[in-house]
């Protein structure tokens, strides 16, 4: 479930921000035709799960889905606007029942035609409780979801959503359980991708080598080493690959990836490590990208742990927020490629789209005395110490977590008040989170699916939402989100979402740290390299010489 304001309108605000604040380089799109058969290499991390569209809700897996699948909509790589892809038309007269026509001539890379049934079968599979898909929640507004995926512990009583009906080879209807005016703008999210019959006929074989309908096919995958994708020559879309393929190389340390880039052993690093940010411009010149993106870094809390789900713990969380010197950390560690957060969304939304630079107020300002006071009033740190968990294999999380802990320790005058807890791999880290094994705050970065305020709030804080890793729940927040989603007036919807965000603030459901730019560096072999508003390389447009 994504969106309650109009994507084109919100995306235009994002485009203005991107144009106004982008810095760093980027090669001219007209600088040579490149070798359409040449393969580039890019840094990567193993995804948490096999690449089922409805079971992938993290960045590394999402990168691959964006290369291998195309849905009814696609988010414009320049603006984030939801544009028709496989949708020939999506029509509604009441913002509750939608008639969808799929474009003719599309196939999967195995030759199967993409039909209305390809979407309906995929969505039914994704929604079904028995399939245990992490993104099942995104089908929650479709009528019948309560029978297919009951959330009250009762037994599943239906295998298919009553709100989905195939009406022709290329047509189907979607009936929602309530009005949701911008439901079509959510349909570029990977969970809504179509699936071939091969997925259902031999599921194990498909998982071993996923088949999609995007500009690339998966040639091979060796966990912990590399995934090789190759251009699909018969791809019917307009966004064909301008290169021969991409080898995604697994790195457990981005510093090693950066070293390999400089040594000529790697073509693209899409997350320049913090330790190298001060050198990147000198090392790479115009081959260094530093562009605003819809990413926010937060600290989430395990509300399933009684120590963090009390009225006193609310003050402790507020006190921890006040103990973090965001300005110093973003300047010294991140070389101003991060901006201290003042709300729980992103500046790429623009203020008309819901970004509020004053929402957090004093609660996000560094004040050691107030921090100590709030934590004391809340009963002190649970167990006398805060442990911040993070994955140690990608990004520069260890550096900033240590800096956050040092800031907290200095503010509280206690060198043992906060310690970092590195978890070896991203997959292990995510598994510990989804298995509810966290006993203290943990890293919770969010990369938007599209530039709408709803996308920064509902998936993360709505009761039982797909990415609500801390299991926070608040009835007032849920009610405001429901009202906003049903509101057809853009301004009123944004206002309701901002009211919901105030509930997040008042409860300090998560501590906002900073907004993140997308950073990347690339080799002299590449041209036409850019990051989309989601901080993901637009792989299909990269040219290789």
Secondary structure, 3 states (H helix, E strand, C coil): CCCCCCHHHHHHHHHHHHHHHCEECCCCCCCCCCCCCCEEEEEECCCCCCCCHHHCCCHHHHHHHHHHCCCCEEECCCCCCEEECCEEEEEECCCCEEEEEECCCCECCCCCECCHHHHHHHHHHHHCHHHCCCCHHHHCCECCHHHHCCCCCCCCCCCCCCCEEEEECCEEEEEECCCCCCHHHHCCCHHHCCCCHHHHHCHHHHHHCCCCCCCEEEEEEECCCEEEEEECCCCCCCCCCCCCEEEEEECCCHHHHHHHHHCCCCCEECCCCHHHHHHHHHHHHHHEEEEEEEEEEEEECCCCCHHHCCHHHHHHHHHHHHCCCHHHHHHHCCCCCEEECCCCCCHHHCHHHCCCCCCCHHHHCCCHHHHHHHHHHCCCCHHHCEEEEEECCCCCHHHHHHHHHHHHHHHHCCCCCEEEEEECCHHHHHHHHHCCCCCCCEECCEECCCCCHHHHHHHHHCCCCCCCCCCCCCHHHHHHHHHHHHCCCHHHHHHHHHHHHHHHHHHCCEEEEEEEEEEEEECCCEECCCECCCCCECHHHCEEC
